[in-house]
Amino acid sequence: MSRKDAEVRVGHHAQLGRTDSALHGLGAMKITIIAVGAKMPAWVDTAWDDYAKRLPADWSLQLKEIKPEPRISGKTAAQMMAAEAKRIQSAIPESAVRIALDEHGKDLSTEKFSQVVQGWQNNSQPLAILIGGPDGLDAELKASCSGLIRLSSMTMPHPLVRVVLIEQLYRAWSILVNHPYHRI
């Protein structure tokens, strides 16, 4: 995949005093979020960087931005999603568990999501979370995933999906280590 098709941003882990998950009996995680779309508003990058810094050093977090198919190309939505699916496929790390965000996916509470994250962490496999473009994700790509999750029953703009997802990942970690961020 060319740099033109995917931009990669790595989570920052330079914050002093950070608690590693290993101190709480949890293993390391490698999470790759693969999202169709680029040129996000500055507030998205600011929020992403803020939550990425908060995650423990042993949670490797990477965002791969996939170039969307031009919406003026005369192609059908299915053709555009298929073209984007090829780019997404090439960005998925080898042996990663694939989870797609989808409006028809499983609706999880925050606590249940933290339990699911703990299960992924216990399996010690890399995780790839897929975020589609304006038309969603290709049906065959979704079928290749281990699971489908929805963040909300409401429609959200794609920039906001990124922010909600990384915040929920941070919140899941905070629940797992009894950090005061998540107060029940």
MARBA-85131 format. One line per 3 residues: number of its first residue (from 1); their letters; for each residue x, y, z of N, C-alpha, C. Coordinates in pm, 1 decimal. Each point is the difference from the previous one (the first is absolute). Example, Ala and Ser with C-alpha at 12.3 -4.5 7.8 and 13.67 -1.06 7.14 Angstrom:
1> as> 1319.0 -569.0 780.0 -89.0 119.0 0.0 90.0 120.0 0.0 | -35.0 105.0 -72.0 82.0 119.0 6.0 -77.0 109.0 73.0
% end
This chain:
1> msr> 84.8 -116.6 0.0 -84.8 116.6 0.0 89.9 123.6 0.0 | -32.5 94.9 -80.4 80.5 120.9 -7.4 -33.8 94.1 114.9 | 91.7 89.1 30.2 -21.6 101.5 104.0 -121.8 83.9 -35.9
4> kda> -25.5 14.0 -130.2 -113.4 77.7 -47.8 -132.8 -64.7 41.7 | -2.9 -132.7 7.7 -122.3 -71.6 33.0 -22.5 -15.6 149.4 | 104.7 7.6 80.3 -16.6 -17.1 144.4 99.5 86.3 75.3
7> evr> -51.5 79.8 87.3 83.0 79.1 88.8 0.4 -71.4 134.4 | 114.5 -7.1 63.3 12.2 -71.8 125.6 37.7 98.2 110.8 | -74.8 -8.2 109.7 33.5 77.7 118.7 10.5 -97.5 115.3
10> vgh> 103.9 15.2 77.5 23.1 -90.0 112.1 -33.3 73.8 128.4 | -63.0 -71.4 92.8 -32.4 58.9 130.0 127.0 41.8 72.9 | -10.0 107.3 76.1 113.7 50.6 76.0 -3.1 -60.5 139.2
13> haq> 117.5 -39.6 50.4 7.5 -60.9 132.4 112.9 63.0 81.0 | 10.7 130.3 -1.5 111.3 65.3 66.8 -39.9 63.2 133.6 | -124.6 -11.2 37.6 -47.2 63.7 122.2 66.7 -64.0 122.1
16> lgr> 49.7 81.9 91.0 65.8 -50.3 120.0 -103.2 -51.5 98.5 | 40.2 -98.0 77.7 -87.8 -50.3 104.9 -111.7 -89.5 -49.2 | 4.6 -42.1 -121.3 -105.6 -84.1 -56.3 4.0 -137.4 61.6
19> tds> -116.6 -57.2 23.0 -9.1 -134.4 54.0 -5.5 -99.3 -114.6 | 91.0 -97.4 0.8 -5.8 -106.0 -99.6 -104.0 -101.9 41.3 | -63.9 -60.5 -98.7 -102.1 -100.1 26.5 56.9 -120.3 72.6
22> alh> 127.2 -31.4 -24.5 62.4 -117.7 61.5 -2.6 9.2 152.0 | 6.2 120.6 54.2 -5.0 16.5 144.5 -134.7 -42.3 56.5 | -101.3 -6.8 -83.7 -134.7 -38.1 40.6 -35.7 -140.7 -46.6
25> glg> 99.9 -77.6 -41.1 -24.7 -136.4 -42.4 -53.1 -12.3 -141.2 | 7.6 105.8 -77.4 -47.9 -3.2 -138.1 118.9 -3.7 -95.0 | -18.9 -62.7 -114.9 105.8 -8.0 -99.0 2.2 120.2 -92.5
28> amk> 97.6 -0.9 -86.9 13.7 105.9 -99.4 -105.4 -18.0 -108.8 | -28.8 107.2 -70.6 -92.6 -4.1 -112.4 59.8 74.5 -116.8 | -27.7 -50.4 -119.0 36.9 70.5 -123.1 -130.6 25.6 -74.8
31> iti> -36.8 127.3 -8.9 -127.0 38.5 -61.4 28.6 86.2 -122.5 | -56.6 -39.8 -112.0 7.4 81.1 -121.1 -142.1 39.7 -36.9 | -22.0 128.9 -9.2 -129.6 50.6 -44.5 18.7 42.9 -144.6
34> iav> -78.4 -61.0 -86.7 9.9 27.3 -143.0 -127.5 72.4 -40.6 | 15.4 124.9 -41.3 -115.6 85.5 -26.1 6.1 59.8 -139.2 | -109.3 -14.7 -73.0 -10.1 64.9 -130.3 -21.2 148.5 24.5
37> gak> 80.0 79.7 -64.4 -13.8 144.9 12.5 129.6 62.8 47.0 | 22.7 118.5 -45.4 117.8 76.4 37.7 -43.0 145.9 13.3 | 95.5 83.6 31.3 -27.6 143.2 14.7 -108.6 24.6 103.9
40> mpa> 19.7 -57.0 117.6 -94.1 20.6 108.9 16.3 140.6 56.6 | -107.0 54.0 57.9 12.0 131.1 66.0 101.7 -5.6 114.1 | 56.5 113.3 33.4 104.1 7.2 103.6 -49.3 -54.3 133.3
43> wvd> -127.4 20.3 33.1 -50.7 -47.5 128.7 5.0 -152.5 10.6 | -9.3 -69.9 -113.1 8.2 -146.0 1.1 142.7 -41.9 34.3 | 97.3 62.2 -66.1 139.7 -31.8 28.0 36.5 33.2 144.6
46> taw> -50.9 111.9 51.2 27.1 39.5 138.4 -56.2 -102.8 97.5 | -124.1 -40.9 -22.1 -62.3 -98.9 88.1 70.8 -134.3 -10.9 | 31.0 -40.9 -122.7 70.5 -127.5 -20.7 131.5 0.4 77.6
49> ddy> 79.5 105.7 -18.1 130.2 7.6 65.3 -13.6 -0.1 151.9 | -102.7 67.5 51.1 -21.3 4.9 143.9 -25.2 -139.9 57.2 | -91.5 -74.9 -59.7 -29.9 -134.1 51.3 114.0 -98.0 -27.6
52> akr> 68.0 14.2 -111.9 113.0 -88.1 -30.0 109.3 15.3 105.1 | 23.5 123.0 46.1 100.2 25.2 103.7 -39.4 -63.2 132.8 | -128.4 -10.1 25.3 -48.2 -53.4 127.2 10.6 -152.3 9.2
55> lpa> -2.7 -66.2 -112.7 7.2 -146.5 2.3 136.9 -44.9 49.9 | 6.8 -116.9 64.3 128.2 -45.9 53.8 99.9 -31.1 -110.5 | 125.4 4.1 35.9 107.1 -22.3 -96.8 -4.9 -138.5 -63.2
58> dws> -57.6 -96.2 70.6 -4.8 -135.6 -55.6 -123.6 -24.5 -86.4 | -75.2 104.2 -26.3 -109.0 -7.2 -97.7 47.5 76.2 -123.6 | 47.0 -71.1 -97.6 45.4 60.8 -125.1 -123.4 37.0 -81.9
61> lql> -9.3 125.4 -35.1 -116.3 49.1 -73.7 45.6 67.2 -128.3 | -61.6 -39.8 -110.1 36.4 57.0 -129.8 -127.9 31.1 -76.6 | -2.9 115.6 -63.5 -110.4 39.3 -87.1 51.0 -1.1 -143.1
64> kei> -67.4 -76.3 -85.1 31.6 -0.1 -142.3 -118.6 60.8 -73.1 | 25.0 114.0 -61.8 -104.6 68.3 -75.4 4.1 -46.5 -144.0 | -112.5 -47.3 -48.8 -11.4 -54.3 -134.7 -62.1 103.9 -91.5
67> kpe> 61.0 17.4 -113.9 -50.7 95.7 -98.5 -139.6 -43.6 -45.8 | -98.6 88.8 13.2 -134.2 -35.6 -47.5 -7.4 3.5 -152.3 | -88.8 -79.0 -51.6 -24.8 1.8 -144.4 -72.2 130.5 -33.0
70> pri> 39.5 69.4 -105.9 -67.9 126.6 -35.1 -148.8 -23.3 -23.8 | -83.9 84.2 57.9 -145.1 -14.7 -9.8 -55.5 60.6 -129.6 | 87.6 51.4 -82.5 -45.5 57.4 -127.6 40.4 -87.2 -118.1
73> sgk> 38.7 -124.6 29.3 55.7 -86.3 -103.6 -105.3 -69.1 -86.8 | -128.2 10.8 35.1 -103.6 -68.7 -76.2 -17.6 -145.3 38.7 | 74.6 -45.6 98.8 -11.3 -138.3 46.0 -117.2 -12.4 97.3
76> taa> -51.4 -122.0 11.5 -105.2 -25.9 97.7 62.1 -5.0 139.4 | -84.6 8.4 101.0 48.8 -9.3 137.3 71.4 -133.5 21.6 | -54.2 -107.3 -53.2 61.3 -132.3 14.9 139.1 -3.4 -63.8
79> qmm> 16.0 61.2 -116.1 130.3 3.6 -66.0 101.0 81.8 81.0 | -47.0 112.1 56.4 90.4 82.8 80.2 41.8 -72.7 127.7 | -94.7 -68.4 64.8 33.3 -74.6 121.6 95.4 -115.4 -31.2
82> aae> -17.7 -64.2 -114.9 90.4 -109.0 -39.8 141.9 52.7 -22.0 | 12.2 116.0 -62.8 132.6 59.8 -22.4 64.3 37.2 133.8 | -78.6 56.7 90.4 52.1 35.8 132.0 36.3 -125.8 78.7
85> akr> -78.4 -107.2 -17.7 27.5 -125.9 70.6 137.6 -54.7 -35.7 | 40.0 13.5 -125.6 133.0 -46.4 -40.7 108.9 76.1 75.2 | -19.4 130.8 14.1 98.3 81.9 73.0 1.1 -38.2 148.0
88> iqs> -118.9 -22.5 54.8 -9.4 -38.7 141.3 69.6 -134.3 21.4 | -29.6 -96.7 -87.1 60.2 -134.2 12.5 152.3 8.1 5.4 | 57.4 83.3 -85.7 146.0 8.5 -5.0 58.4 70.0 123.3
91> aip> -84.1 69.3 76.1 47.3 70.1 119.3 -15.8 -82.4 128.3 | -72.0 -110.6 -7.2 -25.2 -81.9 118.7 125.5 -80.5 34.1 | 47.2 11.0 124.6 117.5 -78.1 39.2 -27.5 -150.7 -9.6
94> esa> 103.7 -72.9 -34.4 -10.7 -145.1 -12.0 -43.6 -59.7 134.2 | -88.7 -94.1 -4.9 -55.2 -74.3 114.6 -82.4 84.8 96.6 | -37.8 119.8 -40.6 -80.8 85.0 87.8 -144.8 -48.3 4.2
97> vri> -59.8 10.6 117.4 -143.2 -21.6 15.5 -67.0 122.4 -61.5 | -94.7 -22.7 -88.6 -66.6 110.2 -70.6 -135.6 27.9 63.5 | -20.9 125.7 35.0 -128.0 44.6 52.8 -43.4 119.4 -84.2
100> ald> -121.8 -6.3 -51.8 -51.3 110.0 -81.1 -101.0 81.0 79.6 | 8.7 131.0 -13.5 -105.0 85.2 53.8 -108.2 7.8 -105.7 | -124.0 -28.2 41.8 -109.5 -8.3 -96.2 -130.8 34.5 70.3
103> ehg> -87.2 69.1 -70.9 -127.2 40.2 59.9 -87.3 -118.5 39.9 | 26.3 -117.1 -56.4 -76.8 -120.1 33.9 77.6 -91.2 95.1 | 111.0 48.3 52.0 82.0 -79.6 90.6 -60.9 -12.2 138.0
106> kdl> 67.6 -74.2 83.2 -46.3 -24.3 136.0 10.6 127.6 82.5 | -105.6 29.1 73.4 -5.1 116.9 86.6 52.5 -41.1 137.0 | 110.1 58.7 43.9 62.6 -36.4 126.6 -2.2 116.9 97.0
109> ste> -26.7 -28.7 125.9 17.4 102.3 103.2 150.3 23.1 16.2 | 35.8 105.7 67.9 141.2 27.8 24.1 63.9 -112.4 80.9 | -69.0 -47.6 101.3 54.6 -108.0 82.3 18.0 -127.6 -81.9
112> kfs> -97.9 -33.3 -83.1 11.0 -119.6 -84.0 113.9 16.5 -101.0 | 14.1 119.8 -55.9 110.0 25.4 -93.1 133.7 -21.8 69.7 | 13.2 44.0 125.5 126.5 -20.5 71.4 27.6 -148.8 18.8
115> qvv> -103.8 -80.4 21.8 18.6 -145.1 12.3 45.0 -61.2 -133.2 | -57.7 49.0 -108.5 39.6 -47.6 -133.1 145.9 37.4 -27.1 | 37.5 123.1 34.1 139.1 43.9 -17.4 93.2 -88.9 82.3
118> qgw> -40.0 -32.6 122.8 82.4 -86.8 83.2 17.2 -138.0 -64.7 | -104.9 -51.0 -62.1 10.2 -127.4 -70.8 99.6 7.4 -114.4 | -4.1 108.3 -77.2 96.6 18.1 -108.2 140.9 6.7 57.3
121> qnn> 13.4 72.4 110.3 130.9 15.6 62.6 52.0 -134.7 49.8 | -86.1 -79.0 60.7 40.5 -131.4 50.8 43.5 -93.8 -111.4 | -56.1 17.4 -120.5 37.3 -84.8 -114.1 134.4 39.1 -59.7
124> sqp> 51.9 114.3 38.0 131.9 47.7 -45.8 13.3 5.5 -151.9 | -109.1 24.5 -69.4 6.4 16.2 -145.0 -13.7 147.2 -34.5 | 64.7 43.4 -106.8 -20.4 138.0 -43.6 -146.5 20.9 -36.8
127> lai> -47.1 119.5 17.8 -139.2 34.5 -26.1 -5.8 106.6 -108.2 | -88.1 -17.8 -97.5 -24.2 100.4 -103.8 -146.5 38.4 6.5 | -26.1 127.8 25.0 -136.9 51.9 3.3 -19.8 81.5 -126.8
130> lig> -102.7 -34.9 -77.0 -22.9 59.4 -131.1 -114.2 100.2 4.4 | 24.9 118.3 -55.7 -101.1 105.0 -10.8 -17.1 30.4 -148.2 | -120.8 -16.6 -50.9 -26.4 21.8 -141.6 -11.6 146.8 -35.6
133> gpd> -22.0 22.7 -127.0 -18.1 135.0 -50.7 -146.0 41.1 3.5 | -37.2 100.5 -78.0 -136.9 51.5 0.4 -106.6 -105.4 -33.4 | 38.4 -100.6 -77.2 -96.4 -103.8 -37.5 10.4 -123.2 88.5
136> gld> 93.7 -0.1 94.3 18.2 -115.1 87.3 112.1 -89.7 -47.4 | -8.7 -127.3 37.4 101.0 -98.7 -36.7 -57.5 -101.9 -96.4 | 83.6 -49.6 -87.9 -34.7 -103.3 -96.2 -53.3 -124.2 72.5
139> ael> -105.7 -62.3 -53.8 -63.7 -116.0 63.6 96.9 -116.7 17.3 | 83.0 -27.8 -99.2 96.7 -110.3 11.5 105.0 29.4 107.5 | 40.8 124.5 9.9 96.6 38.1 103.1 -61.7 -20.0 138.2
142> kas> -123.9 44.4 17.0 -67.7 -19.5 129.0 -13.4 -148.4 32.6 | -28.9 -81.6 -100.5 -15.8 -144.6 21.6 131.8 -63.9 44.7 | 113.2 60.8 -35.2 131.1 -54.9 38.7 39.1 38.3 142.2
145> csg> -81.2 81.6 64.1 32.2 47.5 134.4 -49.0 -97.6 107.1 | 68.7 1.3 112.9 -38.6 -83.9 113.2 -124.6 53.5 69.1 | -26.1 127.3 -17.3 -116.8 58.7 63.6 -30.9 136.6 -56.3
148> lir> -125.1 41.2 21.7 -47.0 132.9 -37.9 -50.2 69.1 125.7 | 43.1 122.5 19.6 -42.0 78.7 115.9 -55.2 132.2 -50.4 | -102.0 48.9 67.1 -46.0 135.6 -31.1 25.6 86.5 120.9
151> lss> 39.6 122.3 -24.8 28.0 92.3 108.9 -125.9 67.8 50.7 | -101.1 9.8 -86.1 -122.2 68.8 37.7 -111.1 -37.9 -96.6 | -121.3 9.0 46.6 -114.2 -18.5 -89.0 -23.2 125.7 -83.8
154> mtm> 60.5 108.4 41.2 -11.8 125.8 -74.1 108.7 7.3 -106.3 | -26.3 72.6 -105.6 98.5 22.9 -104.6 99.8 105.3 49.3 | 127.4 -27.9 -19.9 105.6 93.6 39.8 85.4 34.9 -120.5
157> php> 50.6 121.6 -4.0 95.8 32.6 -105.6 128.9 -78.6 23.3 | 66.0 -37.8 -108.7 119.2 -83.6 10.5 110.0 59.2 87.4 | 22.8 131.6 -3.3 103.2 52.4 90.8 -33.5 -28.7 147.2
160> lvr> -125.9 10.5 36.4 -40.4 -24.0 137.5 15.1 -147.0 38.1 | -19.5 -90.4 -94.8 15.4 -143.3 26.7 141.8 -28.3 51.5 | 98.5 59.5 -60.4 138.1 -21.1 43.6 19.4 42.2 145.4
163> vvl> -56.4 115.7 33.4 15.4 52.7 135.1 -73.5 -88.8 100.3 | -122.4 -38.1 -31.1 -76.7 -85.8 90.2 71.0 -134.2 17.7 | 50.9 -57.0 -107.5 67.4 -129.0 9.0 123.3 6.1 89.5
166> ieq> 87.1 97.2 -20.9 121.4 4.5 82.2 -33.7 32.9 145.1 | -102.7 81.9 21.4 -40.6 27.9 138.7 -51.5 -127.0 65.8 | -77.8 -80.0 -72.5 -53.1 -124.4 56.7 110.9 -102.8 24.8
169> lyr> 100.8 -1.7 -84.7 115.2 -87.4 26.1 71.9 42.8 127.6 | 18.2 130.1 16.0 62.4 50.0 122.5 -88.1 -30.1 121.3 | -128.6 20.4 -13.2 -92.8 -27.2 110.4 1.8 -149.2 34.9
172> aws> 4.7 -86.9 -101.7 7.2 -144.3 26.0 126.0 -32.3 80.0 | 112.6 56.3 -40.3 124.4 -21.5 75.6 -17.7 48.7 143.1 | -60.6 118.7 18.6 -15.3 55.1 134.8 -87.2 -89.3 87.8
175> ilv> -101.1 -63.0 -57.8 -83.6 -94.0 74.6 82.0 -121.8 39.7 | 78.1 -51.3 -93.3 77.2 -122.1 25.5 105.8 16.7 108.8 | 50.8 122.2 16.7 104.0 23.9 100.3 -53.0 79.7 119.6
178> nhp> -131.1 16.3 7.2 -63.3 75.9 109.3 51.2 143.0 11.6 | 26.4 59.6 -113.7 43.0 139.7 -4.6 -123.8 87.5 24.8 | 15.1 112.5 67.9 -116.4 81.5 32.5 -66.6 71.8 -118.2
181> yhr> 56.1 -8.6 -120.1 -62.8 65.7 -116.0 -144.8 -43.6 -15.4 | -25.1 -129.9 13.3 -136.7 -51.4 -12.7 -57.3 -20.0 139.4 | -94.5 82.9 33.2 -65.4 -10.2 131.4 -138.7 -60.0 -20.5
184> i> -26.0 -106.3 72.6 -130.5 -67.8 -11.8 -91.0 49.0 109.8
% end
